[in-house]
Amino acid sequence: MMNNAVLESKSSLQRKRSYAIKKLPSLTRSISIHSEKQLPLLFDVNDIEIIEEIGQGAFGKIHKVHHKNFQEDLVIKGVLNNAGECEAYLLKEVSLLQRLKHPNLLCSFGVLVMDHQLWLVTEFVCAGSLHDYVLVRPHRFLSWQTRISFAADIASAMSYLHEQGVVHRDLTSHNCLVRSNGSVVVADLGLALLTRPPEATHEARDAHGFSRNPTLNCRIGARCFFSGSPIKEISSDEDAQPEYEIHPSLSAPCQRRNKRKYQVLGSPFWMAPEMFSSKPYDESVDIYSFGVILCQLIGRVDADPDVLERRSSTLSIDTDKFLKTHVPEDAPRELVELAIACTRLESDSRPSFSVCHSWLQGNCLQRVGMEEPVK
């Protein structure tokens, strides 16, 4: 009976894979805003030359490849062998691209079937991840204008995602990539979910049920990265942070109506405290992750709690220690205020991404003396 169940599961996945390929014209963008070449939707494996493995995500390997006919460097992302559930996540990522088009989202071109596996084909971002850009070369000069520009690009992309009812759930400095022109793109939507019914943001799905429920089950869960006693229930009274004056525009309560008890997914170092305690959550978890990235940009530090310290009871950012240890004297106060506002323990007190983007373009850039707003 177990074998029959496995065969049925594989058969279902094969049908979804076949169906995804048939729907490619509506699922992908054949022309990138960063490439004028007409790229195919279904790539021929014979046209692809693998250059090197450049990373490995939660679900599988990532390779830099070269398209022989178009003389274009691309990236392919696949899944581990026999990882049917992970391939389902990859299919979901492809389906989300059907309605997500933004200059600060990683551009996806199509799919490739190689070695009996499905691979997602995306643009190649030559400067690597924001994490590596900021941390691997700590002595590289990184102006505050550049850091604010990076943050503004991320906020712009995430504001768009939230407007579309999409929660990323795995926003990290590893999943933000730096292009050669200095702009940043947000990548890896495999763990994303829709907080509104698909019909509210796009046309109704068909009889196959493809992408009807992008919130697929995943057994990965959050890895515990702390030692000692278990995490307590979140209580703002128990975990009160020191007072730090925040501008009123960053302190206005944000009304959200999508808070539910979803699965706990993502990268622990960037994960919001409410996810660790299995509380209902909403898109504000992405705001918290963004706040951690802001802390990294300000202090040029790893998100590891051994470096960027957390409060022991809730695992939220320890604001007092962050201010004393990682904030340079010349850091723009407005940028520090935003980082603190985004990493608030109370999720409803975190600003929206649209507020974050406006704040970065206005207040932060004015502080560092730029005349023109960043994108």
Summary of the structure (lengths in Angstrom):
residues: 375
radius of gyration: 20.9
end to end distance: 57.2
largest distance: 68.7
contacts: 1175
relative contact order: 0.12
helix: 35%
strand: 15%
